[in-house]
Structure formats: C-alpha cells, structure tokens
Amino acid sequence: MVLVQPEDRIAEHLTTITEHGLLVMARDDEGWCVAVDAARMCCSIYEARPEVCRRFHMGGPYCRAIREDYARGLHRGIPVLLTGEVP
C-alpha cells in the first residue's frame, strides 16, 4: 500500500481511500499500483510520484525484505523477478 500525503499532489483518479480513511495509490485488478505502465514496467508518474516512493530504493534493505517475503510465499498476486530474470 502506497500512502499518499497531501503534499504529494497525486491526481484523484489514481488514489483511493482505505477503510481506515487513509489516502493511498489505487491498485488495479491484479494488485499493481495504477501508476505502473504495464507495457514498459515503470512508473507512469515518476517525476510526480509520492514521497514514499521516492524513499524506496531498489535493492535496498526494504526491497530485499519484500523480495524475501515473496520467495517464502507471503505475498501473492504480483510476480517479482530477480535482476536478469525473464518472465
């Protein structure tokens, strides 16, 4: 879940409100953030992405922890490929 802060200025059609009243990036039917460009596998709003996304570093400790969770089957719906893997 990507939490959106008021200063992020994300277009309303890209967000949703959780049952707890948090503003978050909306997800598509497969669980992907709606800002992901599926054809190019990149963020379609990269220059205007939320602050929380700006703090996430690919290959950093949090990224590695999430990948480990996927490897153990703790997350479902979005396949995660390791660097160099081809779907």
N, CA, C and O atoms as CSV, one atom per row, in Angstrom:
chain,resi,resn,atom,element,x,y,z
A,1,MET,N,N,0.847,-1.160,0.000
A,1,MET,CA,C,0.000,0.000,0.000
A,1,MET,C,C,0.902,1.235,0.000
A,1,MET,O,O,1.809,1.358,0.823
A,2,VAL,N,N,0.639,2.132,-0.924
A,2,VAL,CA,C,1.431,3.360,-1.023
A,2,VAL,C,C,0.612,4.505,-0.439
A,2,VAL,O,O,-0.388,4.932,-1.017
A,3,LEU,N,N,1.047,4.985,0.698
A,3,LEU,CA,C,0.370,6.078,1.374
A,3,LEU,C,C,0.658,7.383,0.647
A,3,LEU,O,O,1.807,7.683,0.323
A,4,VAL,N,N,-0.394,8.157,0.395
A,4,VAL,CA,C,-0.266,9.439,-0.293
A,4,VAL,C,C,-0.451,10.555,0.725
A,4,VAL,O,O,-1.441,10.583,1.456
A,5,GLN,N,N,0.496,11.464,0.766
A,5,GLN,CA,C,0.429,12.624,1.644
A,5,GLN,C,C,-0.175,13.800,0.878
A,5,GLN,O,O,-0.048,13.856,-0.345
A,6,PRO,N,N,-0.826,14.737,1.561
A,6,PRO,CA,C,-1.431,15.886,0.875
A,6,PRO,C,C,-0.451,16.641,-0.019
A,6,PRO,O,O,-0.827,17.108,-1.094
A,7,GLU,N,N,0.798,16.764,0.416
A,7,GLU,CA,C,1.790,17.498,-0.380
A,7,GLU,C,C,2.218,16.735,-1.638
A,7,GLU,O,O,2.903,17.300,-2.491
A,8,ASP,N,N,1.828,15.469,-1.767
A,8,ASP,CA,C,2.194,14.688,-2.950
A,8,ASP,C,C,1.473,15.157,-4.204
A,8,ASP,O,O,2.008,15.016,-5.304
A,9,ARG,N,N,0.288,15.703,-4.071
A,9,ARG,CA,C,-0.484,16.223,-5.214
A,9,ARG,C,C,-0.680,15.184,-6.325
A,9,ARG,O,O,-0.399,15.442,-7.495
A,10,ILE,N,N,-1.164,14.018,-5.932
A,10,ILE,CA,C,-1.443,12.948,-6.885
A,10,ILE,C,C,-2.866,13.128,-7.405
A,10,ILE,O,O,-3.774,13.444,-6.635
A,11,ALA,N,N,-3.062,12.932,-8.692
A,11,ALA,CA,C,-4.393,13.076,-9.295
A,11,ALA,C,C,-5.388,12.157,-8.584
A,11,ALA,O,O,-5.077,11.008,-8.271
A,12,GLU,N,N,-6.572,12.675,-8.339
A,12,GLU,CA,C,-7.594,11.949,-7.578
A,12,GLU,C,C,-7.950,10.602,-8.197
A,12,GLU,O,O,-8.213,9.645,-7.468
A,13,HIS,N,N,-7.964,10.505,-9.527
A,13,HIS,CA,C,-8.345,9.244,-10.171
A,13,HIS,C,C,-7.310,8.133,-9.970
A,13,HIS,O,O,-7.573,6.975,-10.296
A,14,LEU,N,N,-6.143,8.478,-9.439
A,14,LEU,CA,C,-5.100,7.485,-9.165
A,14,LEU,C,C,-5.094,7.033,-7.704
A,14,LEU,O,O,-4.290,6.184,-7.318
A,15,THR,N,N,-5.976,7.592,-6.906
A,15,THR,CA,C,-5.978,7.294,-5.478
A,15,THR,C,C,-7.297,6.682,-5.028
A,15,THR,O,O,-8.298,6.708,-5.744
A,16,THR,N,N,-7.265,6.137,-3.830
A,16,THR,CA,C,-8.463,5.606,-3.191
A,16,THR,C,C,-8.303,5.818,-1.688
A,16,THR,O,O,-7.206,6.089,-1.199
A,17,ILE,N,N,-9.392,5.692,-0.978
A,17,ILE,CA,C,-9.354,5.841,0.474
A,17,ILE,C,C,-9.624,4.474,1.095
A,17,ILE,O,O,-10.581,3.793,0.727
A,18,THR,N,N,-8.770,4.079,2.040
A,18,THR,CA,C,-8.923,2.777,2.690
A,18,THR,C,C,-10.072,2.816,3.689
A,18,THR,O,O,-10.615,3.879,3.989
A,19,GLU,N,N,-10.432,1.649,4.197
A,19,GLU,CA,C,-11.498,1.557,5.194
A,19,GLU,C,C,-11.137,2.311,6.469
A,19,GLU,O,O,-12.012,2.624,7.276
A,20,HIS,N,N,-9.845,2.604,6.652
A,20,HIS,CA,C,-9.395,3.346,7.826
A,20,HIS,C,C,-9.212,4.833,7.528
A,20,HIS,O,O,-8.710,5.585,8.363
A,21,GLY,N,N,-9.624,5.250,6.326
A,21,GLY,CA,C,-9.575,6.665,5.970
A,21,GLY,C,C,-8.249,7.176,5.461
A,21,GLY,O,O,-8.038,8.387,5.402
A,22,LEU,N,N,-7.343,6.274,5.088
A,22,LEU,CA,C,-6.046,6.689,4.552
A,22,LEU,C,C,-6.116,6.859,3.045
A,22,LEU,O,O,-6.722,6.043,2.351
A,23,LEU,N,N,-5.504,7.905,2.543
A,23,LEU,CA,C,-5.426,8.118,1.103
A,23,LEU,C,C,-4.222,7.339,0.582
A,23,LEU,O,O,-3.095,7.550,1.030
A,24,VAL,N,N,-4.469,6.442,-0.362
A,24,VAL,CA,C,-3.417,5.587,-0.907
A,24,VAL,C,C,-3.523,5.539,-2.428
A,24,VAL,O,O,-4.550,5.894,-3.007
A,25,MET,N,N,-2.444,5.096,-3.059
A,25,MET,CA,C,-2.489,4.874,-4.507
A,25,MET,C,C,-3.439,3.710,-4.767
A,25,MET,O,O,-3.397,2.696,-4.070
A,26,ALA,N,N,-4.288,3.862,-5.763
A,26,ALA,CA,C,-5.220,2.799,-6.135
A,26,ALA,C,C,-4.445,1.660,-6.782
A,26,ALA,O,O,-3.338,1.841,-7.288
A,27,ARG,N,N,-5.058,0.485,-6.751
A,27,ARG,CA,C,-4.461,-0.705,-7.378
A,27,ARG,C,C,-5.397,-1.231,-8.456
A,27,ARG,O,O,-6.613,-1.056,-8.389
A,28,ASP,N,N,-4.800,-1.877,-9.448
A,28,ASP,CA,C,-5.627,-2.469,-10.495
A,28,ASP,C,C,-6.111,-3.848,-10.047
A,28,ASP,O,O,-5.864,-4.255,-8.912
A,29,ASP,N,N,-6.793,-4.556,-10.927
A,29,ASP,CA,C,-7.364,-5.863,-10.586
A,29,ASP,C,C,-6.316,-6.907,-10.208
A,29,ASP,O,O,-6.628,-7.869,-9.505
A,30,GLU,N,N,-5.086,-6.727,-10.664
A,30,GLU,CA,C,-4.018,-7.681,-10.363
A,30,GLU,C,C,-3.178,-7.265,-9.160
A,30,GLU,O,O,-2.242,-7.971,-8.786
A,31,GLY,N,N,-3.501,-6.136,-8.558
A,31,GLY,CA,C,-2.783,-5.688,-7.377
A,31,GLY,C,C,-1.683,-4.680,-7.627
A,31,GLY,O,O,-1.055,-4.205,-6.680
A,32,TRP,N,N,-1.436,-4.343,-8.884
A,32,TRP,CA,C,-0.400,-3.370,-9.224
A,32,TRP,C,C,-0.896,-1.958,-8.957
A,32,TRP,O,O,-2.090,-1.681,-9.075
A,33,CYS,N,N,0.009,-1.074,-8.602
A,33,CYS,CA,C,-0.303,0.351,-8.480
A,33,CYS,C,C,-0.794,0.829,-9.844
A,33,CYS,O,O,-0.216,0.476,-10.872
A,34,VAL,N,N,-1.854,1.628,-9.856
A,34,VAL,CA,C,-2.419,2.083,-11.132
A,34,VAL,C,C,-1.477,3.002,-11.899
A,34,VAL,O,O,-1.706,3.263,-13.080
A,35,ALA,N,N,-0.433,3.493,-11.260
A,35,ALA,CA,C,0.523,4.354,-11.954
A,35,ALA,C,C,1.579,3.557,-12.720
A,35,ALA,O,O,2.364,4.139,-13.468
A,36,VAL,N,N,1.610,2.242,-12.544
A,36,VAL,CA,C,2.590,1.424,-13.254
A,36,VAL,C,C,2.174,1.289,-14.718
A,36,VAL,O,O,1.049,0.893,-15.026
A,37,ASP,N,N,3.093,1.624,-15.603
A,37,ASP,CA,C,2.892,1.446,-17.041
A,37,ASP,C,C,3.264,-0.002,-17.344
A,37,ASP,O,O,4.446,-0.344,-17.391
A,38,ALA,N,N,2.263,-0.849,-17.547
A,38,ALA,CA,C,2.492,-2.287,-17.723
A,38,ALA,C,C,3.320,-2.610,-18.961
A,38,ALA,O,O,4.063,-3.591,-18.966
A,39,ALA,N,N,3.202,-1.808,-19.998
A,39,ALA,CA,C,3.950,-2.075,-21.225
A,39,ALA,C,C,5.449,-1.851,-21.034
A,39,ALA,O,O,6.265,-2.586,-21.589
A,40,ARG,N,N,5.803,-0.851,-20.259
A,40,ARG,CA,C,7.217,-0.528,-20.051
A,40,ARG,C,C,7.726,-0.925,-18.673
A,40,ARG,O,O,8.919,-0.805,-18.393
A,41,MET,N,N,6.816,-1.402,-17.796
A,41,MET,CA,C,7.139,-1.797,-16.423
A,41,MET,C,C,7.904,-0.696,-15.681
A,41,MET,O,O,8.981,-0.912,-15.126
A,42,CYS,N,N,7.294,0.493,-15.699
A,42,CYS,CA,C,7.868,1.602,-14.961
A,42,CYS,C,C,6.743,2.512,-14.481
A,42,CYS,O,O,5.596,2.373,-14.908
A,43,CYS,N,N,7.069,3.418,-13.613
A,43,CYS,CA,C,6.077,4.336,-13.066
A,43,CYS,C,C,5.722,5.391,-14.114
A,43,CYS,O,O,6.597,6.061,-14.662
A,44,SER,N,N,4.436,5.523,-14.378
A,44,SER,CA,C,3.993,6.487,-15.383
A,44,SER,C,C,3.939,7.916,-14.837
A,44,SER,O,O,3.774,8.865,-15.604
A,45,ILE,N,N,4.077,8.076,-13.516
A,45,ILE,CA,C,4.080,9.407,-12.906
A,45,ILE,C,C,5.383,9.619,-12.143
A,45,ILE,O,O,5.400,10.292,-11.112
A,46,TYR,N,N,6.457,9.055,-12.641
A,46,TYR,CA,C,7.732,9.024,-11.921
A,46,TYR,C,C,8.151,10.394,-11.396
A,46,TYR,O,O,8.539,10.511,-10.234
A,47,GLU,N,N,8.082,11.415,-12.218
A,47,GLU,CA,C,8.505,12.756,-11.796
A,47,GLU,C,C,7.594,13.339,-10.723
A,47,GLU,O,O,8.012,14.224,-9.976
A,48,ALA,N,N,6.352,12.857,-10.633
A,48,ALA,CA,C,5.387,13.360,-9.644
A,48,ALA,C,C,4.994,12.282,-8.641
A,48,ALA,O,O,3.967,12.412,-7.974
A,49,ARG,N,N,5.797,11.211,-8.519
A,49,ARG,CA,C,5.449,10.086,-7.651
A,49,ARG,C,C,5.397,10.523,-6.187
A,49,ARG,O,O,6.020,11.514,-5.807
A,50,PRO,N,N,4.650,9.777,-5.368
A,50,PRO,CA,C,4.556,10.111,-3.943
A,50,PRO,C,C,5.915,10.064,-3.251
A,50,PRO,O,O,6.833,9.375,-3.695
A,51,GLU,N,N,6.019,10.807,-2.165
A,51,GLU,CA,C,7.262,10.867,-1.395
A,51,GLU,C,C,7.704,9.487,-0.915
A,51,GLU,O,O,8.897,9.183,-0.921
A,52,VAL,N,N,6.751,8.648,-0.500
A,52,VAL,CA,C,7.115,7.316,-0.020
A,52,VAL,C,C,7.799,6.511,-1.128
A,52,VAL,O,O,8.699,5.720,-0.845
A,53,CYS,N,N,7.393,6.698,-2.357
A,53,CYS,CA,C,8.038,6.006,-3.482
A,53,CYS,C,C,9.445,6.557,-3.714
A,53,CYS,O,O,10.351,5.817,-4.099
A,54,ARG,N,N,9.622,7.848,-3.478
A,54,ARG,CA,C,10.948,8.461,-3.648
A,54,ARG,C,C,11.949,7.916,-2.637
A,54,ARG,O,O,13.149,7.892,-2.911
A,55,ARG,N,N,11.477,7.480,-1.476
A,55,ARG,CA,C,12.360,6.960,-0.429
A,55,ARG,C,C,12.663,5.475,-0.597
A,55,ARG,O,O,13.561,4.958,0.067
A,56,PHE,N,N,11.937,4.779,-1.465
A,56,PHE,CA,C,12.133,3.348,-1.679
A,56,PHE,C,C,13.271,3.162,-2.673
A,56,PHE,O,O,13.200,3.653,-3.800
A,57,HIS,N,N,14.306,2.464,-2.266
A,57,HIS,CA,C,15.463,2.256,-3.127
A,57,HIS,C,C,15.511,0.809,-3.599
A,57,HIS,O,O,15.584,-0.110,-2.784
A,58,MET,N,N,15.470,0.605,-4.910
A,58,MET,CA,C,15.568,-0.741,-5.462
A,58,MET,C,C,16.870,-1.387,-4.992
A,58,MET,O,O,17.947,-0.802,-5.105
A,59,GLY,N,N,16.751,-2.587,-4.471
A,59,GLY,CA,C,17.908,-3.314,-3.986
A,59,GLY,C,C,18.322,-2.942,-2.577
A,59,GLY,O,O,19.277,-3.500,-2.036
A,60,GLY,N,N,17.597,-1.989,-1.972
A,60,GLY,CA,C,17.893,-1.589,-0.597
A,60,GLY,C,C,17.343,-2.611,0.391
A,60,GLY,O,O,16.723,-3.593,-0.017
A,61,PRO,N,N,17.562,-2.392,1.678
A,61,PRO,CA,C,17.124,-3.357,2.699
A,61,PRO,C,C,15.628,-3.664,2.654
A,61,PRO,O,O,15.239,-4.828,2.750
A,62,TYR,N,N,14.792,-2.649,2.512
A,62,TYR,CA,C,13.348,-2.888,2.474
A,62,TYR,C,C,12.969,-3.675,1.221
A,62,TYR,O,O,12.154,-4.595,1.287
A,63,CYS,N,N,13.549,-3.320,0.099
A,63,CYS,CA,C,13.292,-4.034,-1.156
A,63,CYS,C,C,13.671,-5.509,-1.006
A,63,CYS,O,O,12.907,-6.391,-1.400
A,64,ARG,N,N,14.844,-5.774,-0.440
A,64,ARG,CA,C,15.286,-7.159,-0.262
A,64,ARG,C,C,14.358,-7.920,0.684
A,64,ARG,O,O,14.078,-9.098,0.466
A,65,ALA,N,N,13.879,-7.247,1.737
A,65,ALA,CA,C,12.966,-7.904,2.680
A,65,ALA,C,C,11.653,-8.274,2.005
A,65,ALA,O,O,11.126,-9.362,2.237
A,66,ILE,N,N,11.122,-7.392,1.178
A,66,ILE,CA,C,9.882,-7.686,0.452
A,66,ILE,C,C,10.101,-8.846,-0.508
A,66,ILE,O,O,9.254,-9.733,-0.605
A,67,ARG,N,N,11.217,-8.853,-1.214
A,67,ARG,CA,C,11.521,-9.959,-2.131
A,67,ARG,C,C,11.623,-11.286,-1.382
A,67,ARG,O,O,11.172,-12.317,-1.883
A,68,GLU,N,N,12.209,-11.268,-0.190
A,68,GLU,CA,C,12.295,-12.488,0.617
A,68,GLU,C,C,10.905,-12.971,1.028
A,68,GLU,O,O,10.633,-14.171,1.030
A,69,ASP,N,N,10.027,-12.024,1.377
A,69,ASP,CA,C,8.646,-12.396,1.710
A,69,ASP,C,C,7.967,-13.073,0.524
A,69,ASP,O,O,7.265,-14.069,0.698
A,70,TYR,N,N,8.168,-12.541,-0.678
A,70,TYR,CA,C,7.587,-13.145,-1.880
A,70,TYR,C,C,8.144,-14.550,-2.080
A,70,TYR,O,O,7.401,-15.478,-2.397
A,71,ALA,N,N,9.437,-14.701,-1.897
A,71,ALA,CA,C,10.074,-16.004,-2.090
A,71,ALA,C,C,9.507,-17.038,-1.125
A,71,ALA,O,O,9.427,-18.219,-1.462
A,72,ARG,N,N,9.113,-16.608,0.067
A,72,ARG,CA,C,8.526,-17.510,1.055
A,72,ARG,C,C,7.021,-17.677,0.875
A,72,ARG,O,O,6.372,-18.381,1.648
A,73,GLY,N,N,6.467,-17.021,-0.156
A,73,GLY,CA,C,5.034,-17.166,-0.435
A,73,GLY,C,C,4.146,-16.311,0.440
A,73,GLY,O,O,2.950,-16.583,0.553
A,74,LEU,N,N,4.703,-15.276,1.065
A,74,LEU,CA,C,3.910,-14.436,1.951
A,74,LEU,C,C,3.117,-13.361,1.209
A,74,LEU,O,O,2.214,-12.754,1.785
A,75,HIS,N,N,3.441,-13.119,-0.056
A,75,HIS,CA,C,2.701,-12.160,-0.884
A,75,HIS,C,C,2.219,-12.895,-2.124
A,75,HIS,O,O,2.898,-13.787,-2.633
A,76,ARG,N,N,1.082,-12.525,-2.589
A,76,ARG,CA,C,0.536,-13.164,-3.789
A,76,ARG,C,C,-0.012,-12.104,-4.738
A,76,ARG,O,O,-0.316,-10.985,-4.325
A,77,GLY,N,N,-0.132,-12.462,-6.000
A,77,GLY,CA,C,-0.771,-11.589,-6.966
A,77,GLY,C,C,0.179,-10.858,-7.892
A,77,GLY,O,O,-0.141,-10.667,-9.065
A,78,ILE,N,N,1.338,-10.443,-7.402
A,78,ILE,CA,C,2.276,-9.711,-8.242
A,78,ILE,C,C,3.580,-10.489,-8.285
A,78,ILE,O,O,4.265,-10.594,-7.267
A,79,PRO,N,N,3.939,-11.037,-9.442
A,79,PRO,CA,C,5.197,-11.786,-9.528
A,79,PRO,C,C,6.381,-10.855,-9.419
A,79,PRO,O,O,6.360,-9.763,-9.986
A,80,VAL,N,N,7.394,-11.255,-8.716
A,80,VAL,CA,C,8.616,-10.465,-8.566
A,80,VAL,C,C,9.735,-11.224,-9.242
A,80,VAL,O,O,9.985,-12.389,-8.934
A,81,LEU,N,N,10.412,-10.555,-10.172
A,81,LEU,CA,C,11.520,-11.160,-10.873
A,81,LEU,C,C,12.824,-10.629,-10.314
A,81,LEU,O,O,12.926,-9.444,-9.996
A,82,LEU,N,N,13.807,-11.479,-10.193
A,82,LEU,CA,C,15.124,-11.035,-9.783
A,82,LEU,C,C,15.823,-10.423,-10.969
A,82,LEU,O,O,15.477,-10.722,-12.112
A,83,THR,N,N,16.790,-9.581,-10.725
A,83,THR,CA,C,17.520,-8.928,-11.788
A,83,THR,C,C,18.041,-9.959,-12.784
A,83,THR,O,O,18.674,-10.944,-12.406
A,84,GLY,N,N,17.766,-9.718,-14.049
A,84,GLY,CA,C,18.216,-10.624,-15.102
A,84,GLY,C,C,17.239,-11.716,-15.464
A,84,GLY,O,O,17.413,-12.367,-16.494
A,85,GLU,N,N,16.202,-11.946,-14.644
A,85,GLU,CA,C,15.207,-12.974,-14.965
A,85,GLU,C,C,14.275,-12.455,-16.063
A,85,GLU,O,O,13.975,-11.264,-16.138
A,86,VAL,N,N,13.838,-13.366,-16.891
A,86,VAL,CA,C,12.913,-13.038,-17.966
A,86,VAL,C,C,11.601,-13.763,-17.674
A,86,VAL,O,O,11.605,-14.956,-17.372
A,87,PRO,N,N,10.455,-13.030,-17.764
A,87,PRO,CA,C,9.170,-13.688,-17.477
A,87,PRO,C,C,8.851,-14.777,-18.476
A,87,PRO,O,O,7.809,-15.423,-18.373
